Amino acid sequence: MIVRRPDWPVGRLATFELRDYRTDLEHALQVTDEHAAAYADLRTQLDQVLAEQRERLTLSFQRGWRAERRA
């Protein structure tokens, strides 16, 4: 399965774009053999997305904003 990389770096994606990209990556990982060459790249991309989502959630709580978690 091919996952289209966003036009912007992960840190510049809107929240909904980040969510959609995460969903695409998670689906791709489910249907890709973990020994395939693309698997490690997909996993790295997903780790970057998860880190960005965690950072945004942390910042929103630190600033006292109401944060809604959408998976």
N, C-alpha and C positions, 0 to 999 in steps of 0.2 A: 504494500500500500504506500502511496506517495502522499506525503504531508507537505503542503505548500508552505514555505517559510514566509513569515510576514514581511511586508515591505520595510518595516521599521524594526529597530532593536527592541528586544523584549521590554526594556524599561520605558519605552515610549509608546507602548500599546495602550489603548483604552481598556478599561476593565472588561468590557464585553468581548473585545478582541482577544485578550489574554485568556479568558474563560473558554472561548471557542477553540483557540489554539491548543489549550490544555486537553480539551475533549478529543480533538483530532489526534494528538500525540498518544493519549492513553489508548484510543482505539487501535491505532497503528501498532502499538506495542503488543496488544492482545493478539493480533493476527500475524505478527512477525516472529519467526523462529528466533529464539534468544541467541542462537549461534550464528545468525546471519550477520554480515558485515554492517548492515544498516542499523541493527538493534542498538549498538553502543551509541551511535549518533543520535538516535531517537531518544534514548535514555538521558543523554546529556542535555538535549533540548528541553525535555520535560523537567529535569532538575532545575534548569534556569527559570522556567516558568513558575515552578513551585516556590522557588526562592523569592522571586519577585512578588508573588501573591502573599507570601508570609510577611515580607517587608512592608507591603502596603497595608496589610492588616495591623501590623505592629504600630506603624506610624499613625494610622487612624485612631487607634486606642490611646496612644500617647498624646495626641492632640485633642482627645476628648470627643471625637466624632463618633457618631453611631455607625458601626460597621456591620454590614450584613454579609454573612458567608454564603456564597453560592458555589456549589461544586459542580 
